[in-house]
Structures are given as structure tokens and as C-alpha cells.
Amino acid sequence: MKNYVQPGNTITLTAPYAVTSGDGFLVGSIFGVAAGDAANAETVETTLVGIFDLNKVASQAWSAGDKVYWDNTNKEATKTATANTLIGVATEAVAGGAGDVIGRVRLNASF
């Protein structure tokens, strides 16, 4: 088909702040994970789908299947929907201890 561009699993975005490879970030309604390092306002290849280990809110337990949101103020994943952007679902349970700061998330691309 003439108008097909690409699958859309990765796209090039302009980093809204400095990011390191593996960091999650939000551009408008698009959430993705940086495939490389980029300074603020530099372009970076960004993965929109897949399963990633992301920084999460400490002391927040997750269950597999919980909706996961991006807290763009604190730059971390959370189960708290209020004022945050839906990015996907938890694929594993995570304990709620203060040291439990990584959560496994299946990204659903942008909504």
C-alpha cells in the first residue's frame, strides 16, 4: 500500500530533558524508552512497545495485570492514575518495600 510508512515500534523523538539509554520519557501523549543517550532537545530513537524494567514508585506493590502510569514529574512508573499518563500493564508482581524500585511493564504504545 502506498501510504504505509513503518511498523511504528520505534520512532525518533526529541528528548524533553536529558535521557540515558533505558530511561522512560513522555513527549505529549507518547511514552517510550530511550534506545540511546540524548541531551535535552536532541533526537533519540525511542521504543514504544515491548516489556521493560522501569523505575517505579518505592513502597508501592504491584500485581501482574495492574495498569501502570507514568508520573512525568518524578520520572517514574506508578499505579496512581490521577494526573499521570497510562503507559501499559505490570507483567510481574513487585513487593511494596522501600527498596522495590523497579517494575516490569508491557508498554502499549501511545493511546
C-alpha positions in Angstrom: 0.0 0.0 0.0 1.3 3.4 -0.9 0.7 5.2 2.4 2.5 2.6 4.7 5.5 4.2 6.4 6.7 1.7 9.1 5.5 -0.7 11.9 5.9 2.1 14.5 7.6 0.0 17.1 10.4 2.6 17.3 10.3 6.3 16.3 12.6 9.2 16.5 11.6 11.8 19.2 13.1 14.9 20.6 14.1 14.4 24.2 12.2 16.8 26.5 15.1 16.5 29.0 18.4 14.6 29.1 17.8 10.8 28.9 20.0 7.8 29.2 19.6 4.6 27.3 16.7 2.7 29.0 15.1 5.7 30.5 11.4 6.2 30.1 10.1 9.6 28.9 7.0 11.3 27.7 6.5 13.6 24.7 2.9 14.8 24.7 0.9 11.6 24.8 3.7 9.4 23.5 5.6 7.4 26.1 8.7 5.4 25.1 12.0 4.1 26.3 15.2 5.8 25.0 17.4 3.5 22.9 20.4 5.7 23.5 21.6 8.7 25.4 20.4 12.2 24.4 20.7 15.7 25.9 17.7 17.9 26.3 16.3 18.8 22.8 18.4 16.2 21.0 16.7 13.5 18.9 16.7 9.9 20.2 15.4 6.6 18.9 12.5 5.6 21.1 10.9 2.2 21.6 7.2 2.3 22.0 6.3 -1.4 22.5 7.8 -4.3 24.5 8.4 -5.3 28.0 10.8 -3.1 30.1 12.1 -2.8 33.6 11.3 0.8 34.6 11.9 2.9 37.7 8.8 2.8 39.8 7.4 4.5 42.9 9.1 3.0 46.0 6.8 1.4 48.6 4.1 0.6 46.1 3.2 -3.0 45.5 2.2 -4.1 42.0 0.3 -7.2 40.8 0.6 -8.7 37.4 -2.0 -7.0 35.2 -2.2 -3.7 37.1 -2.4 -0.7 34.9 0.8 1.3 35.0 1.0 5.1 34.5 3.9 7.5 34.0 4.5 10.2 36.6 6.3 12.7 34.5 7.1 15.0 37.4 9.1 12.3 39.2 10.0 10.4 36.1 8.8 7.0 37.3 6.1 4.4 36.8 3.2 4.2 39.2 -0.2 2.6 39.7 -1.6 6.1 40.5 -3.8 7.2 37.7 -4.5 10.8 38.9 -2.5 13.4 36.8 -0.4 10.6 35.2 -0.3 9.0 31.7 -1.3 5.4 31.1 1.7 3.6 29.6 0.9 -0.2 29.9 0.5 -3.0 32.4 2.6 -4.7 35.0 3.7 -8.2 33.9 5.0 -9.3 37.3 4.2 -8.7 40.9 6.5 -6.4 42.8 6.7 -6.1 46.5 5.9 -2.8 48.2 9.1 -2.3 50.2 11.1 0.9 50.1 13.8 -0.8 48.1 11.4 -2.2 45.5 12.0 0.5 42.9 11.9 -1.5 39.6 8.8 -2.7 37.9 8.4 -4.8 34.7 5.9 -3.1 32.3 4.5 -4.1 29.0 4.2 -0.9 27.0 1.0 -0.4 25.0 2.4 2.4 22.8 0.7 5.7 22.8 -3.1 6.0 23.4 
